[in-house]
């Protein structure tokens, strides 16, 4: 599943983020790459744990907590604090799969990366290239979203960022451990929840909706790790 979540951040928030990120020192993005990924990773990042990254990351987490689409699709158990990267001057990231487990800095916790997320902080007109390409071959999908929009996809999917040939691509990225680790089951629950919400808004029989909601939550009880 590849899900676009529009308008996670407002225009005012985007301006605040960009102003704050304009004042930090960036480091080589290879600092957080594994051995294979580091061979094809050519970008810059805000150092993990930087005060600005922590503050902005917390703002993103607050918005995620209020976003019904994200909660329904991800069923989050843990969300790693967001990191920030930028691509310019031909910067790119070759095809790779995110590491399956990542440490949560400053804690003994480890997070299983069931889902990957990219939150765009620059509008498409500001740069050429920089598409996030998810999947391979016939399943390949290119994503380049307006500032404030986010894409959520399976952490086990091959993905890459095409070279940025003009301007600067600015984004936040992070990973989610879901209560339901199986992608097929998460998709079933997401579709079920969406259909149930649509029935409720359409004025469907209340008792029938209650019974369907019971089925949804019983499935979640069967499949959730929490």
C-alpha positions in Angstrom: 0.0 0.0 0.0 1.2 3.5 -0.9 -0.9 6.1 0.8 -0.8 9.9 0.3 -1.8 12.0 3.3 -2.4 15.5 2.2 -2.0 18.6 4.3 -0.3 17.1 7.3 1.4 20.5 7.8 -0.1 23.9 7.1 1.5 26.6 5.0 2.4 28.5 8.2 4.0 25.4 9.7 6.0 24.8 6.4 7.3 28.3 6.6 8.3 27.8 10.3 10.1 24.5 9.4 12.0 26.0 6.5 13.1 29.0 8.5 14.4 26.7 11.3 16.1 24.3 9.0 17.8 27.2 7.2 19.8 28.0 10.3 21.2 24.5 11.0 24.5 22.9 9.9 23.9 19.9 7.6 26.0 16.7 7.5 26.6 14.0 5.0 23.5 11.7 4.8 25.7 8.6 4.9 25.8 9.0 8.7 22.6 7.1 9.0 23.0 4.7 6.1 24.0 1.0 6.2 26.9 -0.4 4.4 25.1 -1.1 1.1 22.9 2.1 1.2 25.9 4.3 1.9 27.3 3.4 -1.5 24.4 5.1 -3.3 23.3 7.7 -0.9 24.2 11.3 -1.8 22.3 13.8 0.3 22.6 15.9 3.5 20.8 15.5 6.8 20.3 17.4 10.0 22.3 15.5 12.7 20.2 13.0 14.6 19.3 14.5 18.0 19.9 18.1 16.9 17.7 20.4 19.0 16.0 21.8 15.9 15.3 18.3 14.6 13.9 17.3 17.9 11.6 20.3 18.1 10.3 20.0 14.5 10.0 16.3 14.8 7.8 16.6 17.9 5.6 19.0 15.9 5.2 16.3 13.2 4.4 13.7 15.8 1.7 15.9 17.3 0.1 16.3 13.9 0.3 12.5 13.2 -1.5 11.9 16.5 -4.5 14.0 15.2 -4.5 12.6 11.6 -7.2 9.9 11.2 -5.9 8.6 7.9 -2.5 8.0 9.4 -3.8 6.3 12.5 -6.2 4.1 10.4 -3.5 3.1 7.9 -0.5 2.7 10.2 -2.1 1.5 13.4 1.0 2.9 15.0 2.7 1.3 18.1 5.9 3.4 17.9 7.0 6.2 15.6 10.7 7.0 15.3 11.5 10.7 15.8 11.5 12.3 12.3 14.8 13.1 10.6 15.4 15.8 7.9 17.2 15.6 4.6 17.9 17.7 1.6 19.0 16.9 -2.0 20.6 19.4 -4.4 23.3 19.6 -7.1 22.6 16.1 -8.5 22.0 14.6 -5.1 20.2 11.2 -5.2 19.7 8.0 -3.4 19.9 4.7 -5.3 17.6 1.7 -4.9 17.6 0.4 -1.3 15.4 -1.2 1.3 15.3 0.4 4.8 16.8 -1.6 7.6 14.2 -3.8 9.4 15.0 -2.6 12.9 16.3 0.8 14.0 17.3 2.1 17.5 15.4 4.9 19.1 18.2 7.3 20.0 18.6 8.0 23.7 16.5 5.0 24.7 17.0 1.2 24.9 14.1 0.7 22.5 14.3 -0.8 19.0 11.6 -0.1 16.4 10.6 -2.5 13.7 10.3 -0.4 10.5 7.0 -1.8 9.1 6.2 1.5 7.4 8.3 4.3 5.9 7.2 7.9 5.6 8.4 10.9 3.6 6.9 14.3 4.4 7.7 16.9 1.7 8.8 20.3 2.8 9.4 21.9 -0.7 6.9 22.3 -3.5 7.5 20.4 -6.8 8.0 23.7 -8.7 11.0 24.5 -6.5 13.2 21.7 -7.9 13.7 19.3 -10.8 14.1 15.6 -10.3 13.9 14.3 -6.7 11.0 11.9 -7.3 10.6 9.3 -4.7 10.3 6.1 -6.7 8.7 3.2 -4.8 8.8 -0.3 -6.1 10.4 -1.8 -9.2 9.5 -2.6 -12.7 5.8 -2.7 -13.5 5.0 -1.9 -9.8 7.2 1.2 -9.8 5.4 4.4 -8.6 6.9 7.9 -8.7 5.9 10.3 -5.9 6.5 14.1 -5.8 4.1 15.9 -3.5 3.3 19.5 -2.5 4.9 20.8 0.7 3.1 19.6 3.7 1.9 16.3 2.1 3.2 12.9 3.2 3.5 9.5 1.6 3.3 6.3 3.7 4.5 3.0 2.3 5.9 -0.4 3.3 9.3 -0.4 4.8 10.2 -3.6 3.0 9.8 -2.0 -0.5 12.7 -1.1 -2.7 12.7 2.7 -3.2 15.0 5.4 -4.4 15.2 9.2 -5.0 16.1 10.4 -8.5 18.8 13.1 -8.9 17.9 16.7 -8.1 19.1 18.7 -11.1 17.7 22.1 -10.0 16.8 23.7 -6.7 16.6 21.9 -3.3 14.4 19.0 -2.3 13.7 19.3 1.4 11.9 16.6 3.4 11.3 14.9 6.7 11.4 11.1 6.9 10.7 8.5 9.6 9.6 5.0 10.3 6.6 3.4 12.0 6.2 0.1 13.9 2.6 -0.9 13.5 0.5 -2.9 16.0 -0.2 -5.2 13.0 3.0 -6.2 11.4 1.5 -8.0 8.4 0.9 -5.6 5.5 -2.0 -7.6 4.0 -3.9 -7.5 7.4 -3.2 -3.8 7.8 -4.6 -3.1 4.4 -7.7 -5.2 5.1 -8.3 -3.2 8.4 -7.7 0.1 6.6 -10.2 -0.7 3.9 -12.7 -2.0 6.5 -12.4 1.2 8.5 -12.8 3.4 5.5 -15.9 1.5 4.4 -17.4 1.6 7.9 -16.8 5.4 8.1 -18.4 5.9 4.7 -21.5 3.9 5.8 -21.8 5.9 8.9 -21.6 9.2 7.1 -24.1 8.0 4.6 -26.6 7.3 7.3 -26.6 3.5 7.2 -28.5 1.5 9.8 -26.9 2.2 13.1 -27.2 -1.3 14.5 -25.6 -2.8 11.4 -22.8 -0.3 11.7 -22.3 -1.2 15.3 -22.0 -4.9 14.4 -19.6 -4.2 11.6 -17.5 -2.1 14.0 -17.5 -5.1 16.3 -16.1 -7.2 13.5 -13.3 -4.7 12.8 -12.3 -4.5 16.4 -12.4 -8.3 16.9 -10.1 -8.6 13.9 -7.8 -6.0 15.4 -7.8 -7.9 18.7 -6.7 -11.1 16.8 -4.0 -9.4 14.8 -2.5 -6.6 17.0 0.7 -7.1 18.9 -0.3 -4.5 21.5 
